[in-house]
Amino acid sequence: MTKLLLATRNAKKLGELRRILEAEGIQGVEVLGLNDVEEFPEAPETAPDFEGNAEAKARDAVAATGLPAIADDSGLTVDALNGMPGVLSARWSGKHGDDEANLNLVLAQLTDTPDERRGAAFVCAAVLALPSGETTTVRGEWRGTLTREKHGTNGFGYDPIFVPENETKTSAELSPAEKDAASHRGKALRALLPALRKLADA
């Protein structure tokens, strides 16, 4: 059984990767999270893009644990805010990880923005780093529009105000399976499947 570290403490992200591997019939890979390994210093996210942050996190995780590691960096890019909050999505309100404050600030900034200009995309860059030094970088995007009020409780972050293209519900109203099939993170993780199959077969 190959151990694979997903460099996160977010149980929902761990569940998502495990479900995707199971759906694809990839066996022989045990997905661990940061809570399953000895704690190590995590460098701050200072890169100007999602890919740079994801690669730094993945390389740190491999160096600290010796395990193959996936790290992702994701966020919301809002058309009317010139692509922001982008890499600052988790700390847009000034405090890291305060989902409610971040979401409320984006809504406040878009108060006067008409519905037809409320386009946005969730973006995820994911990097698989191997102990050999080899890396695989992928990117997934999920286009949609932003509502004026929150709906749904199934997601986290900006999910309650994001309505994906060709949908009437927010991503926080979708089931985990529906979200896995369409989301930015689901797309990025599936783009890593060829490399993960190799890992499982090694």
C-alpha positions in Angstrom: 0.0 0.0 0.0 1.5 3.3 -1.1 1.0 6.1 1.4 0.1 9.5 -0.2 0.1 12.7 1.8 -2.5 15.3 0.9 -1.1 18.4 2.6 -4.2 19.6 4.3 -6.1 19.3 7.6 -9.4 19.9 5.8 -11.5 16.7 6.2 -13.7 17.6 3.2 -10.7 17.8 0.9 -9.4 14.4 2.1 -12.8 12.9 1.6 -13.0 14.3 -1.9 -9.6 12.8 -3.0 -10.5 9.4 -1.4 -13.9 9.4 -3.3 -12.2 10.3 -6.6 -9.6 7.5 -6.3 -12.3 5.0 -5.3 -14.6 6.1 -8.2 -11.6 5.6 -10.6 -10.8 2.2 -9.2 -7.4 3.2 -8.0 -6.4 0.9 -5.2 -3.2 0.5 -3.4 -3.0 4.2 -2.3 -3.7 5.2 1.3 -4.5 9.0 1.5 -3.2 10.6 4.7 -3.7 14.2 5.9 -1.4 16.5 7.9 -3.0 15.3 11.1 -1.8 11.8 10.3 1.9 12.7 10.2 4.3 14.3 12.6 3.9 18.1 12.6 6.4 20.1 10.6 6.8 23.8 9.9 4.6 25.0 7.1 6.0 27.9 5.1 3.6 30.9 4.5 1.9 31.2 1.1 3.9 33.9 -0.5 3.8 33.1 -4.2 1.9 35.4 -6.5 0.0 32.5 -8.1 -1.9 29.3 -7.1 0.7 27.1 -8.8 3.6 28.5 -6.9 1.9 28.2 -3.5 0.8 24.6 -4.3 4.3 23.6 -5.4 6.0 25.1 -2.3 3.5 23.3 0.0 4.0 19.9 -1.8 7.8 20.2 -1.7 7.8 21.1 2.0 5.6 18.1 2.7 7.8 15.6 0.8 11.0 17.0 2.5 9.4 16.7 5.9 7.8 13.3 5.6 9.6 11.5 2.7 6.1 10.6 1.3 4.8 11.5 -2.1 2.6 14.5 -1.5 -0.2 16.5 -3.1 -0.8 20.1 -2.2 -3.3 22.5 -3.7 -3.9 26.1 -3.6 -7.3 27.3 -4.6 -9.5 30.4 -4.4 -12.1 32.5 -6.0 -11.4 34.9 -8.9 -14.1 37.6 -9.3 -14.4 39.3 -12.7 -15.6 42.6 -11.3 -12.7 42.6 -8.8 -10.0 42.1 -11.5 -9.5 38.5 -10.5 -9.3 39.1 -6.8 -9.4 37.8 -4.1 -7.4 35.1 -6.0 -4.5 33.7 -3.9 -5.7 35.9 -1.1 -9.1 34.2 -0.9 -8.5 32.5 2.5 -7.5 35.8 4.1 -9.4 38.4 2.0 -10.9 40.0 5.2 -7.5 40.2 6.8 -7.8 37.1 9.0 -6.8 33.7 7.6 -9.5 31.2 7.4 -12.5 33.3 8.5 -14.9 32.1 5.8 -17.8 34.2 7.0 -15.9 37.4 7.0 -14.2 36.7 3.6 -17.6 35.9 2.0 -19.3 38.9 3.5 -16.6 41.2 2.3 -16.9 40.0 -1.3 -20.6 40.4 -1.2 -20.2 44.0 0.2 -17.7 44.8 -2.5 -20.2 43.7 -5.2 -23.2 45.4 -3.8 -23.5 47.8 -6.7 -22.4 45.3 -9.4 -25.3 44.3 -11.7 -26.2 40.6 -12.0 -24.8 40.3 -15.5 -21.3 41.4 -14.3 -21.1 39.0 -11.3 -19.1 36.4 -13.1 -16.5 34.4 -11.2 -14.5 31.3 -11.2 -13.1 28.9 -8.6 -9.5 28.0 -9.5 -7.4 25.2 -8.1 -3.8 24.4 -8.8 -2.6 21.0 -7.5 0.9 19.7 -7.4 2.0 16.1 -6.9 5.6 16.0 -5.6 7.6 12.8 -5.4 10.6 12.0 -3.1 12.6 11.8 -6.4 12.1 15.5 -6.9 9.7 15.0 -9.8 6.6 17.2 -9.8 3.3 17.2 -11.7 1.3 20.5 -11.8 -2.3 20.7 -12.9 -5.0 23.4 -12.8 -8.8 23.2 -12.7 -11.4 26.0 -13.2 -15.1 26.1 -12.4 -16.9 29.1 -13.9 -20.1 30.6 -12.5 -21.8 33.7 -11.1 -22.1 35.1 -7.6 -25.4 35.5 -5.8 -26.4 38.4 -3.5 -27.2 36.1 -0.5 -25.9 32.9 0.9 -27.7 29.6 0.1 -26.8 26.1 1.3 -24.7 24.5 3.9 -22.8 21.7 2.1 -19.7 23.6 1.2 -17.1 25.9 2.8 -15.4 29.1 1.8 -17.3 31.0 -0.9 -19.5 28.0 -1.9 -22.8 29.5 -0.5 -22.6 32.4 -3.0 -21.3 30.6 -6.1 -23.7 29.3 -8.7 -21.8 27.2 -11.3 -22.6 27.5 -15.0 -25.6 25.5 -16.1 -26.8 25.3 -12.5 -29.6 26.9 -10.5 -28.2 26.0 -7.1 -25.1 27.3 -5.3 -22.2 24.9 -4.9 -23.1 24.7 -1.2 -26.5 23.2 -2.2 -24.9 20.5 -4.4 -24.3 17.0 -3.0 -20.7 15.9 -2.5 -20.9 13.7 -5.6 -22.3 16.5 -7.8 -19.6 18.8 -6.5 -16.8 16.3 -7.1 -17.9 15.8 -10.7 -17.8 19.5 -11.6 -15.6 21.4 -9.1 -12.3 23.1 -9.7 -10.6 20.8 -7.2 -12.3 17.7 -8.6 -11.0 18.7 -12.1 -7.5 19.3 -10.8 -7.4 16.1 -8.8 -8.7 14.1 -11.8 -6.0 15.7 -14.0 -3.5 14.0 -11.6 -5.0 10.6 -12.0 -2.4 9.3 -14.6 0.4 10.2 -12.2 -1.5 8.6 -9.3 -2.1 5.4 -11.2 1.7 5.1 -11.8 2.2 5.7 -8.0 -0.4 2.9 -7.2 1.3 0.5 -9.6 4.8 1.2 -8.4 
